[in-house]
C-alpha cells in the first residue's frame, strides 16, 4: 500500500519547521482519549523520504518545482526558513534506527544549516533505544523529544491505556536527558475525571518533578468523537471537569511540582486560561495569576468554548 502523507499535527513550538513525514499514525494506538486511537502505523520507505528531501533542496536552492512531488512539499517549503525540521507523524522515533540515522544524515548533508530536528516520542520509543543510539541521534541534530506524560497517576494511565506506567515514563525522560536531548512534555488537565481530579493533579506534579523536563505544557482534555473516552462520557461513565475545576488542577500541579529550569505554559488552544513562564523563577507570579482567576470565578476571563480546540 502506498504511503499516504499524514495531516500536520505538531507541537506549537514547531510552527517554523519543515514537516517531514517518515511514519503515519502511531504504534501506541490504544490511548482512549487520542485522535490516533485505532490508527495503523505506516513506515515511509527511506527512498521516498530522500526523494522529498532532494525535491525540497532543489526548490530552496533553485526555485524548481517537480510535478511528481506533492504540492504540500512546496507549500511548506516556501515558508520554511531552513533551521528546524519536525519528523512526522505521531510516532516517528519508532522508525528503524539505521533508516532513521540515514534520514538525519541525508538532511544534514542537504541542509547543513539545520539547527535542530524534533519528533514526538512515546516512552517506549525512547526506552527501546540504547543510550549510544540516542547520543548518535543527538549528534545528528535530533535535539528535542516531545512526550505526552498525560498523568502521573498509574490508575489513570492504565484506564486510558497509555501503554506506559509512572516508572517507565520517568526512566524514559531520564534516558533522553542523559543523551543530551531536550525534553518537552505535556500533561492533560481533567484526564482523571471529577472523581480522580485530586490524585491526578498531585501525582502529575510528582512525575513532573521526577522527570524535570526542559519544557512543560498543560492541555485541557478535549473529547474526540470515535474514541473510547468520548463513548464513556456519552454513557455517563466519565465526568468532565468544569473550566474552573480544570484550573484548580493546573494550580495544584504548579504549586506541588519542583523544576530545575523549565519553561511551562498552558498556551494550547484547548485551555481555558493561559499561563507561561520559567519555573521555579516565576512560580509565585504564575500561582498569583491562577489564584486570582479562581477567586473571581468570572467566565469572561476564560477562553470561550467556541474558541477552544485541539
VOFITI-996509 format. One record per residue: x, y, z of N, C-alpha, C in turn; residue number from 1; residue in three letters. Coordinates in Angstrom, 3 decimals. Example, Ala and Ser with C-alpha at 12.3 -4.5 7.8 and 13.67 -1.06 7.14 Angstrom:
<recs>
       n.xx       n.yy       n.zz      ca.xx      ca.yy      ca.zz       c.xx       c.yy       c.zz   num   residuo
     13.190     -5.690      7.800     12.300     -4.500      7.800     13.200     -3.300      7.800     1       ALA
     12.850     -2.250      7.080     13.670     -1.060      7.140     12.900      0.030      7.870     2       SER
</recs>
This chain:
<recs>
       n.xx       n.yy       n.zz      ca.xx      ca.yy      ca.zz       c.xx       c.yy       c.zz   num   residuo
      0.844     -1.197      0.000      0.000      0.000      0.000      0.880      1.248      0.000     1       UNK
      0.551      2.198     -0.846      1.330      3.432     -0.942      1.219      4.233      0.345     2       UNK
      2.299      4.903      0.702      2.318      5.731      1.904      1.492      6.989      1.664     3       UNK
      0.560      7.261      2.563     -0.288      8.442      2.469      0.214      9.496      3.437     4       UNK
      0.485     10.671      2.934      1.032     11.744      3.782      0.030     12.106      4.869     5       UNK
      0.482     12.156      6.140     -0.440     12.480      7.230     -0.756     13.968      7.297     6       UNK
     -1.850     14.296      7.971     -2.146     15.695      8.268     -1.063     16.231      9.197     7       UNK
     -0.914     17.540      9.192      0.126     18.145     10.029     -0.399     18.322     11.444     8       UNK
      0.116     17.518     12.339     -0.141     17.641     13.769      1.224     17.819     14.417     9       UNK
      1.445     18.982     15.024      2.792     19.273     15.515      2.703     20.121     16.784    10       UNK
      3.761     20.122     17.590      3.791     20.986     18.775      3.770     22.457     18.361    11       UNK
      3.164     23.325     19.171      3.108     24.750     18.818      4.476     25.361     18.540    12       UNK
      5.508     24.907     19.248      6.837     25.494     19.097      7.509     25.128     17.775    13       UNK
      6.896     24.199     17.018      7.477     23.788     15.744      6.827     24.490     14.552    14       UNK
      6.241     25.653     14.799      5.478     26.315     13.740      6.350     26.814     12.586    15       UNK
      7.650     26.988     12.813      8.541     27.434     11.745      9.299     26.275     11.092    16       UNK
      8.971     25.054     11.471      9.725     23.894     10.989      9.226     23.407      9.632    17       UNK
     10.079     22.629      8.988      9.628     21.855      7.836      9.116     20.527      8.381    18       UNK
      7.933     20.083      7.936      7.308     18.866      8.450      7.585     17.717      7.486    19       UNK
      8.459     16.818      7.924      8.898     15.712      7.077      8.314     14.402      7.587    20       UNK
      7.364     13.802      6.860      6.765     12.551      7.322      7.682     11.352      7.062    21       UNK
      7.951     10.586      8.111      8.634      9.301      7.927      7.760      8.151      8.420    22       UNK
      6.712      8.485      9.170      5.708      7.498      9.562      4.341      8.143      9.441    23       UNK
      3.325      7.303      9.547      1.945      7.784      9.618      1.258      6.999     10.719    24       UNK
      0.514      7.702     11.580     -0.184      7.023     12.663      0.713      6.862     13.881    25       UNK
      0.355      5.914     14.723      1.082      5.715     15.978      1.016      4.243     16.358    26       UNK
      2.145      3.709     16.810      2.165      2.300     17.225      1.390      2.105     18.518    27       UNK
      1.397      3.141     19.363      0.650      3.076     20.623     -0.747      3.647     20.374    28       UNK
     -1.544      2.871     19.645     -2.829      3.379     19.141     -4.013      3.013     20.033    29       UNK
     -3.727      2.776     21.322     -4.790      2.347     22.234     -5.226      3.432     23.211    30       UNK
     -4.553      4.599     23.216     -4.908      5.653     24.173     -6.370      6.071     23.952    31       UNK
     -7.159      5.953     24.990     -8.611      6.078     24.837     -9.090      7.500     24.591    32       UNK
     -8.190      8.491     24.745     -8.570      9.890     24.581     -8.054     10.492     23.278    33       UNK
     -7.222      9.758     22.554     -6.394     10.337     21.497     -6.984     10.149     20.101    34       UNK
     -6.795     11.157     19.264     -7.258     11.071     17.890     -6.547     10.013     17.071    35       UNK
     -5.387      9.534     17.556     -4.681      8.447     16.887     -5.242      7.071     17.269    36       UNK
     -6.256      7.049     18.132     -6.810      5.767     18.574     -7.232      4.919     17.364    37       UNK
     -6.752      3.686     17.345     -7.116      2.761     16.277     -6.373      2.980     14.972    38       UNK
     -5.476      3.983     14.932     -4.738      4.234     13.690     -3.755      3.100     13.438    39       UNK
     -3.449      2.896     12.191     -2.492      1.862     11.824     -1.171      2.522     11.479    40       UNK
     -0.106      2.064     12.117      1.203      2.641     11.869      1.706      2.264     10.480    41       UNK
      2.175      3.258      9.742      2.789      3.039      8.434      4.187      3.632      8.444    42       UNK
      5.146      2.916      7.922      6.506      3.412      7.799      6.747      3.827      6.351    43       UNK
      7.256      5.008      6.162      7.511      5.504      4.816      8.830      4.930      4.301    44       UNK
      8.868      4.464      3.077     10.128      3.952      2.531     11.217      5.012      2.559    45       UNK
     12.423      4.610      2.927     13.538      5.546      3.038     13.807      6.266      1.715    46       UNK
     13.724      5.549      0.605     13.976      6.172     -0.697     12.989      7.305     -0.964    47       UNK
     11.748      7.105     -0.526     10.729      8.129     -0.738     10.998      9.356      0.134    48       UNK
     11.476      9.123      1.355     11.844     10.238      2.234     12.974     11.042      1.599    49       UNK
     13.993     10.347      1.099     15.127     11.027      0.471     14.698     11.783     -0.786    50       UNK
     13.744     11.225     -1.515     13.245     11.903     -2.717     12.612     13.245     -2.342    51       UNK
     11.873     13.271     -1.230     11.269     14.528     -0.792     12.347     15.521     -0.361    52       UNK
     13.357     15.050      0.349     14.450     15.924      0.778     15.165     16.508     -0.444    53       UNK
     15.398     15.667     -1.453     16.035     16.143     -2.691     15.193     17.228     -3.358    54       UNK
     13.882     16.987     -3.432     12.998     17.951     -4.083     12.958     19.266     -3.307    55       UNK
     12.958     19.164     -1.994     12.956     20.369     -1.164     14.250     21.157     -1.358    56       UNK
     15.368     20.456     -1.401     16.659     21.121     -1.604     16.720     21.807     -2.967    57       UNK
     16.227     21.131     -3.996     16.209     21.708     -5.337     15.355     22.977     -5.362    58       UNK
     14.213     22.925     -4.698     13.312     24.076     -4.660     13.934     25.245     -3.896    59       UNK
     14.521     24.953     -2.729     15.090     26.029     -1.913     16.332     26.641     -2.565    60       UNK
     17.086     25.823     -3.288     18.324     26.312     -3.908     18.097     26.970     -5.268    61       UNK
     17.096     26.444     -6.010     16.937     26.896     -7.398     15.531     27.353     -7.755    62       UNK
     14.574     27.151     -6.834     13.196     27.540     -7.125     12.499     26.632     -8.110    63       UNK
     13.024     25.420     -8.304     12.467     24.494     -9.291     11.439     23.579     -8.640    64       UNK
     10.257     23.465     -9.293      9.197     22.565     -8.849      9.261     21.287     -9.690    65       UNK
      8.998     20.162     -9.067      8.872     18.898     -9.788      7.424     18.448     -9.734    66       UNK
      6.871     18.118    -10.871      5.448     17.751    -10.929      5.152     16.452    -10.193    67       UNK
      6.155     15.617    -10.009      5.944     14.329     -9.337      5.893     14.455     -7.814    68       UNK
      6.214     15.624     -7.288      6.279     15.843     -5.846      4.989     16.516     -5.370    69       UNK
      4.408     16.048     -4.265      3.166     16.650     -3.767      3.295     18.150     -3.544    70       UNK
      2.251     18.869     -3.877      2.255     20.327     -3.743      2.529     20.762     -2.308    71       UNK
      2.134     19.922     -1.344      2.339     20.243      0.069      3.806     20.530      0.376    72       UNK
      4.708     19.801     -0.254      6.141     19.999     -0.026      6.525     21.453     -0.301    73       UNK
      5.992     21.994     -1.367      6.341     23.358     -1.759      5.593     24.394     -0.932    74       UNK
      4.379     24.064     -0.533      3.617     24.993      0.299      4.292     25.183      1.656    75       UNK
      4.807     24.079      2.213      5.539     24.182      3.478      6.914     24.797      3.230    76       UNK
      7.547     24.355      2.148      8.908     24.789      1.854      9.052     26.271      1.625    77       UNK
      8.058     26.910      1.011      8.200     28.334      0.706      8.202     29.194      1.964    78       UNK
      7.644     28.667      3.076      7.607     29.417      4.334      8.703     28.972      5.304    79       UNK
      9.463     27.967      4.907     10.484     27.391      5.799     11.750     28.226      5.767    80       UNK
     12.257     28.582      6.952     13.465     29.405      6.992     14.740     28.576      7.141    81       UNK
     14.620     27.255      7.082     15.778     26.394      6.905     16.522     25.960      8.142    82       UNK
     15.972     26.232      9.333     16.717     25.941     10.552     16.203     24.735     11.328    83       UNK
     14.926     24.436     11.228     14.364     23.347     12.019     13.516     22.407     11.165    84       UNK
     13.537     21.140     11.550     12.728     20.111     10.885     11.994     19.327     11.968    85       UNK
     10.733     19.015     11.694      9.958     18.171     12.600      9.574     16.905     11.863    86       UNK
      9.960     15.762     12.431      9.654     14.475     11.823      8.256     14.032     12.213    87       UNK
      7.426     13.801     11.214      6.091     13.279     11.467      6.107     11.745     11.406    88       UNK
      5.127     11.045     11.983      3.853     11.568     12.451      3.845     11.481     13.981    89       UNK
      2.890     10.764     14.544      2.816     10.692     15.986      3.838      9.777     16.617    90       UNK
      4.623      9.070     15.814      5.486      8.022     16.360      6.736      7.841     15.501    91       UNK
      7.373      8.944     15.112      8.487      8.857     14.173      9.709      8.158     14.762    92       UNK
      9.861      8.193     16.077     11.046      7.586     16.689     11.040      6.064     16.573    93       UNK
      9.912      5.481     16.194      9.850      4.029     16.021     10.490      3.593     14.697    94       UNK
     10.776      4.529     13.809     11.441      4.217     12.540     12.725      3.429     12.829    95       UNK
     13.006      2.367     12.075     14.207      1.562     12.342     15.456      2.433     12.454    96       UNK
     16.306      2.124     13.426     17.424      3.014     13.755     18.309      3.308     12.553    97       UNK
     18.697      2.285     11.801     19.608      2.516     10.675     18.977      3.449      9.641    98       UNK
     17.662      3.303      9.429     16.976      4.162      8.477     16.789      5.569      9.034    99       UNK
     16.491      5.660     10.322     16.345      6.970     10.943     17.668      7.724     10.883   100       UNK
     18.737      7.029     11.169     20.066      7.627     11.050     20.317      8.100      9.618   101       UNK
     19.881      7.286      8.641     20.043      7.659      7.238     19.277      8.920      6.882   102       UNK
     18.054      9.069      7.434     17.262     10.276      7.192     17.981     11.499      7.742   103       UNK
     18.478     11.389      8.962     19.142     12.522      9.600     20.432     12.895      8.872   104       UNK
     21.200     11.885      8.485     22.431     12.157      7.740     22.127     12.854      6.419   105       UNK
     21.081     12.409      5.755     20.717     12.988      4.458     20.251     14.436      4.620   106       UNK
     19.456     14.681      5.665     19.006     16.045      5.946     20.195     16.965      6.210   107       UNK
     21.120     16.485      7.030     22.286     17.310      7.362     23.167     17.561      6.153   108       UNK
     23.243     16.592      5.264     24.037     16.758      4.057     23.406     17.790      3.121   109       UNK
     22.108     17.709      2.944     21.416     18.612      2.021     21.180     20.000      2.613   110       UNK
     21.038     20.044      3.936     20.764     21.318      4.611     21.708     21.462      5.806   111       UNK
     22.962     21.783      5.568     23.945     21.842      6.647     23.676     22.920      7.690   112       UNK
     22.794     23.875      7.374     22.490     24.948      8.335     21.367     24.585      9.304   113       UNK
     20.818     23.385      9.199     19.790     22.956     10.146     20.352     23.024     11.563   114       UNK
     19.564     23.606     12.456     19.997     23.739     13.847     19.416     22.640     14.737   115       UNK
     18.179     22.237     14.452     17.550     21.246     15.325     16.473     20.472     14.593   116       UNK
     16.427     19.182     14.896     15.375     18.300     14.393     14.607     17.785     15.610   117       UNK
     13.298     17.719     15.505     12.480     17.270     16.618     11.493     16.202     16.201   118       UNK
     10.930     15.522     17.182      9.931     14.485     16.909      9.131     14.190     18.166   119       UNK
      7.912     13.691     17.973      7.194     13.094     19.090      7.896     11.797     19.469   120       UNK
      7.820     11.451     20.747      8.451     10.217     21.210      7.638      9.634     22.355   121       UNK
      7.165      8.419     22.202      6.490      7.759     23.320      7.550      7.255     24.298   122       UNK
      7.181      7.028     25.551      8.162      6.477     26.496      8.797      5.187     25.988   123       UNK
      8.011      4.314     25.398      8.561      3.047     24.915      9.480      3.246     23.708   124       UNK
      9.213      4.271     22.894     10.128      4.601     21.796     11.522      4.894     22.347   125       UNK
     11.559      5.706     23.389     12.843      6.094     23.978     13.507      4.900     24.651   126       UNK
     12.731      4.118     25.380     13.306      3.004     26.138     13.844      1.902     25.235   127       UNK
     13.297      1.773     24.034     13.796      0.705     23.155     15.126      1.073     22.499   128       UNK
     15.540      2.336     22.602     16.835      2.768     22.084     17.879      2.680     23.191   129       UNK
     19.065      2.159     22.868     20.112      2.203     23.887     20.727      3.602     23.891   130       UNK
     21.465      3.910     24.934     21.944      5.272     25.126     22.888      5.708     24.010   131       UNK
     23.675      4.774     23.479     24.584      5.134     22.381     23.807      5.518     21.124   132       UNK
     22.698      4.834     20.883     21.862      5.191     19.735     21.277      6.593     19.916   133       UNK
     20.797      6.875     21.108     20.226      8.195     21.364     21.291      9.290     21.216   134       UNK
     22.490      9.019     21.695     23.568     10.004     21.560     23.948     10.215     20.101   135       UNK
     23.868      9.151     19.305     24.149      9.287     17.878     23.071     10.130     17.196   136       UNK
     21.811      9.936     17.580     20.740     10.764     17.035     20.942     12.227     17.422   137       UNK
     21.366     12.441     18.653     21.650     13.804     19.105     22.775     14.417     18.272   138       UNK
     23.820     13.645     17.992     24.934     14.139     17.182     24.455     14.588     15.806   139       UNK
     23.426     13.908     15.312     22.868     14.229     14.000     21.755     15.277     14.087   140       UNK
     21.718     15.990     15.221     20.862     17.167     15.441     19.418     16.838     15.803   141       UNK
     19.128     15.575     16.133     17.815     15.290     16.714     17.876     15.784     18.157   142       UNK
     17.409     17.010     18.366     17.707     17.709     19.606     16.587     17.818     20.600   143       UNK
     15.350     17.403     20.232     14.248     17.527     21.175     13.219     16.429     20.952   144       UNK
     12.764     15.852     22.054     11.657     14.892     22.057     10.443     15.566     22.683   145       UNK
      9.298     15.385     22.056      8.027     15.834     22.612      7.284     14.600     23.113   146       UNK
      7.072     14.550     24.421      6.496     13.359     25.024      5.219     13.694     25.793   147       UNK
      4.187     12.935     25.553      2.958     13.091     26.311      3.021     12.265     27.590   148       UNK
      3.181     12.944     28.715      3.121     12.248     30.001      1.666     11.961     30.362   149       UNK
      0.812     12.925     30.127     -0.637     12.876     30.363     -0.988     12.931     31.847   150       UNK
     -0.461     11.993     32.645     -0.787     11.928     34.072      0.323     11.205     34.806   151       UNK
      0.434     11.474     36.100      1.350     10.709     36.920      0.655      9.644     37.729   152       UNK
     -0.652      9.565     37.581     -1.451      8.596     38.326     -1.520      7.283     37.543   153       UNK
     -0.926      6.230     38.084     -0.914      4.946     37.377     -2.319      4.424     37.097   154       UNK
     -3.272      4.717     37.977     -4.654      4.285     37.721     -5.207      4.959     36.471   155       UNK
     -4.932      6.254     36.331     -5.385      6.985     35.141     -4.671      6.465     33.903   156       UNK
     -3.358      6.285     33.985     -2.589      5.787     32.840     -3.099      4.427     32.389   157       UNK
     -3.463      3.588     33.332     -3.983      2.262     32.998     -5.380      2.363     32.368   158       UNK
     -6.234      3.202     32.927     -7.597      3.354     32.413     -7.618      3.887     30.983   159       UNK
     -6.715      4.821     30.687     -6.708      5.406     29.343     -5.815      4.619     28.386   160       UNK
     -5.235      3.509     28.896     -4.406      2.605     28.076     -3.230      3.357     27.435   161       UNK
     -2.512      4.079     28.283     -1.372      4.868     27.828     -0.254      3.996     27.261   162       UNK
     -0.123      2.781     27.792      0.932      1.903     27.299      2.250      2.071     28.029   163       UNK
      2.252      2.882     29.077      3.434      3.073     29.912      2.969      3.489     31.295   164       UNK
      3.729      3.088     32.311      3.370      3.480     33.664      4.313      4.567     34.172   165       UNK
      4.087      4.979     35.396      4.844      6.073     36.015      6.350      5.829     35.903   166       UNK
      6.789      4.653     36.317      8.224      4.375     36.355      8.838      4.368     34.962   167       UNK
      8.119      3.857     33.965      8.632      3.836     32.599      8.745      5.252     32.025   168       UNK
      7.773      6.098     32.333      7.807      7.476     31.856      9.002      8.225     32.455   169       UNK
      9.222      8.021     33.751     10.361      8.667     34.408     11.680      8.159     33.826   170       UNK
     11.781      6.846     33.635     13.000      6.266     33.082     13.279      6.800     31.681   171       UNK
     12.238      6.897     30.865     12.413      7.406     29.505     12.888      8.855     29.514   172       UNK
     12.312      9.659     30.391     12.717     11.056     30.477     14.172     11.206     30.890   173       UNK
     14.589     10.420     31.853     15.977     10.479     32.312     16.948     10.008     31.227   174       UNK
     16.517      9.027     30.463     17.370      8.493     29.402     17.577      9.537     28.302   175       UNK
     16.518     10.230     27.948     16.630     11.289     26.940     17.587     12.383     27.415   176       UNK
     17.438     12.772     28.670     18.294     13.824     29.211     19.753     13.368     29.290   177       UNK
     19.971     12.091     29.622     21.332     11.565     29.667     21.996     11.650     28.293   178       UNK
     21.188     11.476     27.243     21.711     11.561     25.875     21.901     12.999     25.412   179       UNK
     21.461     13.954     26.223     21.605     15.358     25.864     20.484     15.886     24.992   180       UNK
     19.385     15.126     24.911     18.244     15.527     24.084     17.232     16.260     24.953   181       UNK
     16.860     17.459     24.540     15.899     18.248     25.302     14.560     17.522     25.357   182       UNK
     13.846     17.741     26.447     12.581     17.049     26.659     11.464     18.067     26.884   183       UNK
     10.432     17.968     26.050      9.241     18.797     26.198      8.060     17.872     26.461   184       UNK
      7.405     18.046     27.597      6.341     17.120     27.983      5.014     17.850     28.126   185       UNK
      3.939     17.087     27.959      2.604     17.631     28.168      1.836     16.771     29.159   186       UNK
      0.962     17.427     29.892      0.024     16.734     30.781     -1.375     17.196     30.410   187       UNK
     -2.366     16.400     30.778     -3.740     16.695     30.368     -4.609     16.952     31.590   188       UNK
     -5.062     18.185     31.722     -5.968     18.543     32.810     -7.310     17.850     32.591   189       UNK
     -7.837     17.258     33.647     -9.152     16.626     33.567     -9.147     15.180     33.162   190       UNK
     -7.973     14.606     32.904     -7.930     13.229     32.406     -8.384     12.219     33.455   191       UNK
     -8.322     12.589     34.713     -8.805     11.700     35.769    -10.283     11.856     36.059   192       UNK
    -10.954     12.769     35.348    -12.363     12.999     35.604    -12.572     13.715     36.925   193       UNK
    -13.832     13.973     37.252    -14.155     14.656     38.505    -13.739     13.814     39.705   194       UNK
    -13.998     12.519     39.621    -13.736     11.637     40.757    -12.245     11.541     41.075   195       UNK
    -11.404     11.580     40.059     -9.977     11.384     40.282     -9.144     12.642     40.215   196       UNK
     -9.797     13.805     40.256     -9.076     15.051     39.979     -7.939     15.322     40.959   197       UNK
     -8.175     15.138     42.249     -7.162     15.481     43.263     -5.925     14.600     43.113   198       UNK
     -6.116     13.297     43.014     -4.974     12.393     42.890     -4.251     12.606     41.557   199       UNK
     -5.025     12.804     40.488     -4.420     13.058     39.172     -3.499     14.269     39.231   200       UNK
     -3.953     15.353     39.845     -3.155     16.575     39.912     -1.893     16.379     40.746   201       UNK
     -2.027     15.777     41.902     -0.872     15.617     42.792      0.155     14.642     42.213   202       UNK
     -0.314     13.545     41.621      0.612     12.575     41.037      1.262     13.126     39.764   203       UNK
      0.541     13.978     39.071      1.125     14.611     37.887      2.212     15.597     38.307   204       UNK
      1.977     16.339     39.384      3.020     17.211     39.916      4.246     16.395     40.324   205       UNK
      4.017     15.235     40.890      5.124     14.390     41.353      5.944     13.873     40.173   206       UNK
      5.275     13.431     39.118      6.030     12.887     37.984      6.762     14.002     37.236   207       UNK
      6.175     15.179     37.168      6.871     16.305     36.542      8.136     16.652     37.319   208       UNK
      8.058     16.585     38.625      9.227     16.845     39.456     10.322     15.818     39.192   209       UNK
      9.945     14.545     39.070     10.938     13.494     38.839     11.540     13.571     37.439   210       UNK
     10.725     13.836     36.449     11.227     13.919     35.073     12.047     15.194     34.888   211       UNK
     11.591     16.298     35.510     12.290     17.585     35.453     12.615     17.984     34.009   212       UNK
     11.582     18.174     33.174     11.813     18.462     31.743     12.323     19.877     31.495   213       UNK
     12.775     20.090     30.272     13.197     21.427     29.851     11.993     22.319     29.551   214       UNK
     10.953     21.690     29.027      9.718     22.402     28.685      8.533     21.572     29.177   215       UNK
      7.514     22.249     29.653      6.312     21.558     30.089      5.079     22.303     29.626   216       UNK
      4.043     21.569     29.338      2.808     22.198     28.896      1.593     21.458     29.416   217       UNK
      0.552     22.211     29.672     -0.712     21.621     30.091     -1.746     21.813     28.988   218       UNK
     -2.449     20.738     28.673     -3.610     20.783     27.795     -4.829     20.478     28.643   219       UNK
     -5.982     20.914     28.208     -7.226     20.542     28.875     -7.919     19.484     28.037   220       UNK
     -8.376     18.429     28.690     -8.998     17.313     27.992    -10.092     17.798     27.047   221       UNK
     -9.954     17.415     25.796    -10.958     17.693     24.776    -11.364     16.358     24.176   222       UNK
    -12.609     15.986     24.363    -13.051     14.665     23.923    -13.162     14.604     22.402   223       UNK
    -12.652     13.514     21.854    -12.634     13.314     20.405    -13.673     12.254     20.042   224       UNK
    -14.687     12.619     19.257    -15.666     11.616     18.848    -15.002     10.406     18.200   225       UNK
    -15.492      9.216     18.539    -14.931      7.993     17.990    -13.909      7.335     18.892   226       UNK
    -13.539      8.018     19.971    -12.590      7.432     20.915    -13.347      6.796     22.082   227       UNK
    -12.754      5.806     22.744    -13.431      5.158     23.873    -13.801      6.124     25.001   228       UNK
    -12.942      7.107     25.288    -13.255      8.022     26.383    -14.472      8.888     26.043   229       UNK
    -14.599      9.255     24.797    -15.788     10.003     24.362    -17.041      9.154     24.578   230       UNK
    -16.945      7.889     24.226    -18.093      6.986     24.409    -18.425      6.807     25.884   231       UNK
    -17.402      6.729     26.736    -17.641      6.627     28.182    -18.392      7.862     28.688   232       UNK
    -17.979      9.024     28.209    -18.649     10.263     28.607    -20.101     10.276     28.139   233       UNK
    -20.346      9.838     26.923    -21.714      9.810     26.396    -22.600      8.871     27.215   234       UNK
    -22.013      7.797     27.728    -22.771      6.839     28.544    -22.874      7.272     30.003   235       UNK
    -22.296      8.382     30.349    -22.338      8.858     31.724    -21.341      8.179     32.645   236       UNK
    -20.333      7.534     32.061    -19.353      6.801     32.865    -18.095      7.623     33.138   237       UNK
    -18.016      8.800     32.564    -16.872      9.682     32.779    -17.399     11.106     32.901   238       UNK
    -16.926     11.830     33.920    -17.407     13.192     34.174    -16.328     14.213     33.848   239       UNK
    -16.639     15.130     32.950    -15.707     16.194     32.593    -15.636     17.250     33.683   240       UNK
    -14.464     17.836     33.841    -14.298     18.929     34.776    -14.900     20.206     34.205   241       UNK
    -15.366     21.070     35.086    -15.788     22.404     34.672    -14.530     23.228     34.381   242       UNK
    -14.680     24.371     33.714    -13.498     25.199     33.442    -12.696     25.544     34.690   243       UNK
    -13.372     25.920     35.760    -12.642     26.306     36.966    -12.054     25.096     37.689   244       UNK
    -12.691     23.948     37.574    -12.105     22.736     38.140    -10.810     22.365     37.413   245       UNK
    -10.796     22.573     36.093     -9.568     22.317     35.333     -8.458     23.268     35.779   246       UNK
     -8.796     24.526     36.035     -7.793     25.488     36.501     -7.335     25.167     37.920   247       UNK
     -8.217     24.597     38.717     -7.799     24.157     40.054     -6.753     23.046     39.950   248       UNK
     -6.924     22.157     38.979     -5.900     21.134     38.752     -4.581     21.773     38.353   249       UNK
     -4.638     22.739     37.442     -3.420     23.393     36.986     -2.716     24.090     38.149   250       UNK
     -3.495     24.766     38.991     -2.907     25.439     40.157     -2.240     24.426     41.082   251       UNK
     -2.886     23.283     41.279     -2.343     22.254     42.158     -1.057     21.666     41.577   252       UNK
     -1.027     21.474     40.280      0.164     20.930     39.618      1.340     21.897     39.759   253       UNK
      1.097     23.181     39.471      2.166     24.173     39.567      2.648     24.295     41.017   254       UNK
      1.717     24.339     41.962      2.071     24.537     43.368      2.883     23.384     43.930   255       UNK
      2.635     22.166     43.450      3.240     20.986     44.062      4.399     20.387     43.268   256       UNK
      4.749     20.986     42.147      5.864     20.470     41.359      7.115     21.331     41.576   257       UNK
      8.271     20.706     41.380      9.549     21.409     41.511     10.386     21.128     40.270   258       UNK
     10.944     22.179     39.685     11.753     22.055     38.478     13.116     22.700     38.691   259       UNK
     14.085     22.235     37.920     15.394     22.890     37.928     15.344     24.174     37.108   260       UNK
     14.824     24.059     35.887     14.721     25.210     34.985     13.827     24.809     33.827   261       UNK
     12.557     25.078     33.941     11.565     24.596     32.970     10.689     25.753     32.505   262       UNK
     10.557     25.877     31.185      9.568     26.820     30.655      8.235     26.090     30.593   263       UNK
      7.263     26.583     31.350      5.969     25.902     31.448      4.872     26.825     30.941   264       UNK
      3.935     26.250     30.182      2.855     27.080     29.655      1.554     26.294     29.534   265       UNK
      0.470     27.052     29.473     -0.835     26.476     29.116     -1.404     27.296     27.961   266       UNK
     -0.557     27.563     26.975     -0.950     28.403     25.839     -1.757     27.637     24.795   267       UNK
     -1.803     26.313     24.904     -2.513     25.496     23.919     -3.986     25.903     23.835   268       UNK
     -4.538     25.802     22.631     -5.908     26.266     22.380     -6.964     25.491     23.155   269       UNK
     -6.621     24.339     23.708     -7.598     23.567     24.473     -7.868     24.171     25.844   270       UNK
     -6.996     25.054     26.288     -7.074     25.557     27.662     -8.024     26.737     27.804   271       UNK
     -8.551     26.880     29.020     -9.462     27.976     29.324     -8.724     29.260     29.701   272       UNK
     -7.486     29.098     30.183     -6.735     30.259     30.641     -5.249     29.987     30.402   273       UNK
     -4.533     30.990     29.944     -3.135     30.796     29.566     -2.183     31.351     30.619   274       UNK
     -1.237     30.523     30.983     -0.121     30.966     31.816      1.163     30.558     31.109   275       UNK
      2.238     31.271     31.399      3.530     30.908     30.832      4.633     31.546     31.659   276       UNK
      5.757     30.844     31.743      6.873     31.415     32.485      7.873     30.347     32.878   277       UNK
      8.997     30.803     33.394     10.047     29.897     33.832      9.776     29.450     35.261   278       UNK
      9.929     28.146     35.471      9.797     27.578     36.813     11.147     27.023     37.232   279       UNK
     11.576     27.305     38.456     10.810     27.914     39.555     10.821     29.445     39.603   280       UNK
     11.583     30.102     38.758     11.801     31.546     38.868     10.500     32.341     38.943   281       UNK
      9.510     31.976     38.112      8.276     32.762     38.039      7.086     32.028     38.663   282       UNK
      7.363     31.105     39.528      6.298     30.298     40.133      5.296     31.154     40.909   283       UNK
      5.797     32.089     41.711      4.896     32.915     42.519      3.946     33.710     41.625   284       UNK
      4.485     34.340     40.578      3.621     35.129     39.682      2.562     34.266     39.029   285       UNK
      2.953     33.099     38.528      2.001     32.213     37.856      0.892     31.780     38.809   286       UNK
      1.271     31.410     40.030      0.261     30.988     41.006     -0.662     32.146     41.373   287       UNK
     -0.122     33.342     41.469     -0.969     34.505     41.761     -1.985     34.730     40.654   288       UNK
     -1.568     34.574     39.397     -2.494     34.742     38.273     -3.612     33.712     38.336   289       UNK
     -3.239     32.458     38.574     -4.238     31.399     38.633     -5.184     31.593     39.808   290       UNK
     -4.645     31.941     40.950     -5.480     32.089     42.149     -6.402     33.294     42.042   291       UNK
     -5.963     34.329     41.348     -6.836     35.483     41.129     -8.050     35.080     40.295   292       UNK
     -7.804     34.315     39.207     -8.920     33.862     38.356     -9.844     32.926     39.133   293       UNK
     -9.262     32.050     39.932    -10.068     31.098     40.695    -10.879     31.791     41.788   294       UNK
    -10.363     32.871     42.327    -11.096     33.631     43.345    -12.249     34.407     42.719   295       UNK
    -12.002     35.013     41.570    -13.022     35.856     40.932    -14.117     35.041     40.260   296       UNK
    -13.780     33.861     39.736    -14.775     32.983     39.086    -15.576     33.710     38.015   297       UNK
    -14.903     34.516     37.255    -15.538     35.315     36.202    -15.305     34.617     34.860   298       UNK
    -16.355     34.098     34.255    -16.226     33.358     32.998    -15.671     34.215     31.871   299       UNK
    -15.834     35.524     31.966    -15.335     36.399     30.903    -13.807     36.410     30.843   300       UNK
    -13.162     35.939     31.896    -11.701     35.870     31.920    -11.174     34.641     31.187   301       UNK
    -12.071     33.713     30.852    -11.670     32.447     30.260    -11.893     32.431     28.754   302       UNK
    -11.146     31.575     28.078    -11.353     31.370     26.644    -12.689     30.668     26.449   303       UNK
    -13.594     31.220     25.638    -14.893     30.579     25.436    -14.757     29.260     24.683   304       UNK
    -15.722     28.375     24.900    -15.652     27.039     24.308    -15.536     27.061     22.798   305       UNK
    -16.179     28.026     22.140    -16.145     28.030     20.684    -14.779     28.422     20.124   306       UNK
    -13.890     28.912     20.986    -12.541     29.242     20.536    -11.511     28.211     20.992   307       UNK
    -11.988     27.190     21.704    -11.091     26.139     22.168    -11.037     25.021     21.128   308       UNK
     -9.919     24.331     21.110     -9.796     23.223     20.163     -8.501     22.499     20.358   309       UNK
     -8.321     21.445     19.561     -7.096     20.651     19.630     -5.983     21.297     18.796   310       UNK
</recs>
